[in-house]
Amino acid sequence: MIYINKLIASALAVFFLVASSLYAEPIPVPAPPQVAAESYLLIDYDSGKVLAEKNIDTQVEPASITKLMTAYAVYEEIIADRMSLDDKVTISEKAWRMGGSRMYLDVGSKVSVRDLLKGLIIQSGNDASVALAEQVAGSEDAFVQLMNQYALKLGMTSTNFMNSTGWPDPQHLTTARDIATLTAAIIRNHPEHYNWYSEKVFTYNNIKQYNRNKLLWSDKTVDGLKTGHTDSAGYCLVSSAKRGDMRLIAVVLGTNSEKARASVSQALLNYGFRFYETHKLYSAGETLNRSRIWFGETDEAALGLEKGMYITIPRGSYKSLDAVLDVDANIEAPVRKGSQLGVVRVKLKDEEIGNMPLVALENIEEGNLFRLARDYVVRLFH
């Protein structure tokens, strides 16, 4: 293995030295708060670091948290130009008859996709959910198949949807881990619609309804996402907050009251922000090293990362970070862009806390006969 070259090592040393001077000594990190919920998960959005967890792979009923996937599927249709926010949806009798939380749609009326999405997100309207499902796929049953396809695509391997609303069903199940995966995808893939999750009030048909996420009123850093409740699922809340450059996602499932789901979520968020910090170490496409390549049209290959590298660490421990590049010793052309040629490893003191594949940032074709012969001789005596 070839380690990071001296120039980059010196630059990193200076970078870490200067940056570390901005931070005090490390803060001791206590155990996460013990909160009253059937399952919960607190993660950093950028790094994916798990900061607190309980029963995160236990399947539970998600109640109206389901509507996160309903909205996600609609967003995907909009991005694919198969529908638009201004499209008008004719409200069916099935949608109109839905019980539970509603935006009070009139049967036969025509409502824009934009209003239906706001009714779905802000008012948690079951009628809006069914109306959107029917518009996208023709029927709610067909739409549910689409929901499950998106779940698999996102890696939500423990999820099975049976409806678009979260209506109780013994086979309608997901996990805290899968919900966090979906939440991160919403924030990452649909930022243009994410602000709707922070809207506190929506009025439709002269009926004003308030967002049930009480954290939107009590914590100005919280900007989403969704509540849920049924007798079998309990009171649930998926929330996200951003303080400075750090964003956390909290999934809380199976509490015993509206107040409890809000207080539990707040406790987890406060814990994460108080005791941890997240840093972006490298950007996607940034050249981290130029490595020798044999038999190529050029003598060096630029190496870097396909996506940005973030690391979440105990607050105040930044000065103890160390980064190393392990690069393949013998790289031969041709090399395709994106091919893994090594690993970036990040350590906190002596513990490796993160790594990412080091890849070629460009295509390197095989060189001409002169280069092939020259490199054969040079490597023979190398």
Buried (B, 14 or more C-beta within 10 A) or exposed (E): EBEBBEEBBEEBEEEBEEEBEEBEEBBEBEEBEEBBBBBBBBBBBBBBBBBBBBBBEBBBBBBBBBBBBBBBBBBBBBEEEEBEEEBEBEBBEBBBEBEBBBBBBEEEEEBBBBBBBBBBBBBBBBBBBBBBBBBBBEBBEEBBEBBBEBBEEBEBEBBBBBBBBBBBEEEBBBBBBBBBBBBBBBBEBBEEBBEBBBBEEBEBEEEEBBBBBBBBEEBEBBBBBBBBBBEEBBBBBBBBBBBEEBBBBBBBBBBEEBEBBBBBBBBBBBBBBEBBBBBEBBEEEBEBBBBBBBBBBBBEBBBBBBEBBBBBBBBBBBBBBBBBBBBBEEBBBBBEEEBEBBBBBBBBEEEEBBBBBBBBBBBBEEBEEEBBEBBEEEEEEE
